[in-house]
Amino acid sequence: MTQRGETKYIEQTISYILIINNRKDDNKQTENNDMVTTTSSTKVEILDEHYFAFSALFTIGLQLSFFTIAYVCKFDLLTDFAAALNKCILAILTLTFNGTFYTRQVVLTGLLLACRAELGLFLLYRVCSRKKDARFDELREKFFAFLGFWVYQMIWVFATIAPVVFVNGDSTNPSLSAIDWIGWIVYVIGFLSQVVADYQKFQFRKDPKNKGIICQVGIWKYSRHPNYFGEIMLWAGIFIGAIPVIISSNNTNGLGWLTIVSPIFSIFVLLFLSGIPFAEGPNLKRWYELEDNGANWEQYAKTTSPLIPMPRFIYTNLSSMMKKLLCCEFDMYKYKAESKYLISNSKENPSYGSGDESKQ
């Protein structure tokens, strides 16, 4: 074979090898595409892509079931546990239905499961120790009033879990960024605050010697309601962790931003509805009926932030306006002077406020 023939033979051989390799690459790419298609096709879509309709119907059904048990059996030990269980089940179901199991989906689902499982089991243990939930003493026998609470709980569950449901149902998977880490850190701060506060308060109340004494141990020295602070922070953290998906989501026209209802609703409920107003305001009566006529409580409230934990010397030196703007110290949390006057006089004059004062 001549040198020219050998060169031509080598060129043909190399071309043949390249063609075979290209065909292998094409076949491999086709297989990968098939795998992607298969993975996408495993998603179970129920009513809508992000499972909001399913979540709403599931929440209504589960909460009504627990309501029926509670009302018929006059049994309210599972009320808080029902809300926590509802959120845990929905988080797991929406993650499983989509089938993508992206890192962000798994992390946010895990964070939600951790905080709700802890809180649900703690509240179940606490209410079982007390044998009843005093919040329902006046509602338990009233069908529509009791049902109204459970409807409120349905809204609470659906609103707070919205960011996790959205992320688990979405198909986009942007790279992890600083926003994710910020959200997770905010969550951890909130979760630890809530767990520590609940544990310290529970241990304090277990000691019979502390009956009639304001809890000022640990974190309660720096906040009157550190557990509520933690609750708000952890839902804010979960929403922040969902922001990358909200920004990158396709075909939602920015509707993902509506899931900010989670931290906003939590703030509204805890600051203006069944949180601090339920613990303070008219319900401070128990402290003003003591021998000190509420002096210990007023000193505690004067030096301690209602929500955000902070050193007492800082809070004490803030102006009234700054306390309202920065620390949520609203007038509705105070025990009204008129009510204090009634209690004070009732001790000296048992008929005071009964309409029989003129008889004394």
C-alpha positions, 0 to 999 in steps of 0.5 A: 500500500502506498503512503497516500493510500495509508493516509486515506485509510487512516482518515476513513477509520477516524471518520468512522470512529467519530460517527459511531461516537456521535451516534452513541452520544445522540442515543445517550441524550435521547435516553436522558430526555426520556428519563426527564420526560418520565420524571415529569410525567410522575407528577400527580396533578389534583385540581390545580398545579400547585395543590391549593384547591386540594389543600383547601378541601383536605383542610376543611374535611379534616378539621370538620372531622375533628370538630365533630368528634370534639362537639359530640364527645365534648372533647377538646384535647385534640384541637391544637394537635389537629391543626399541626397534624393537618399541616404536616400531612399536607406538606408530605402529600404535596411534596410526594404528589409532585415527585421532584424532591428538589433540595429546597422542597425537601428542606422547607417541608422538613422545617415545617414538619419539625416545628409543627410536630414539636408544637403539636405534640407539646400542646397535646401533652400540655392539654392532657396534663391539664385535662381540658382546654380552658379556651373552650369552657364557654364555647363547648356547648354552643354549636355555632360558636364552637364551629366558628373557632374550627372555621377560623382554624381552617383559615389559619392552617391554609394561610400559614402553609401556603408557601410550602404548598406553592414550592412543593407544587411548582416545577421550577428549581432555581439554584440555592442562594443567599435568600434561602439561607436568610430564610432558613436562619430566620426560621431557626431563630423563630423555632428555637425561640418558640421551643425554649419559651414553651419549655421554660414556661411549662417548667415554671408553671409545673412548680406549685410554688410559682402559682400567682407569680409572673413568669420572668425566667429565661427568655421571658425576662426579655419578652412577655410573649417570646413564643409568639415572636418565635411563631411569627419568625418561623413563618416569615423564614419559610416564606423567605425561603420560598421567594426564589421559586416565586420569582422563577415560577412559570405561568403563575403571573406572580400569584406566588407572592400571595403566599406572603399571607402566611407571615402576615396572617400570623402577625395579625392573629397574634397581635390583634386577635387570639394571641396577645389580646387574649393573654392580656387586656381584660384577661389580665384581671387575674393579676389585678385580683392579687394582693398587690392589685396588679403592681407586679404585672405593671412593673413587668409590662413597663420593663419588658417588651410585649413581643420582640426580646430585648434587654430591659434597659433598652425597652425601658428607655424607649418613648411610648411612641417608639414602643408602639412603632418598634415593639408593638406595645398597643393600648389594647394590651393594657388593663383598663383603669375603669376595670382596675377601679371596679376590682379595687373597690369590690374588695372594700365594698362587695356590692360595688358595681352591682347597682346596690352601692346606694344601700351601703 
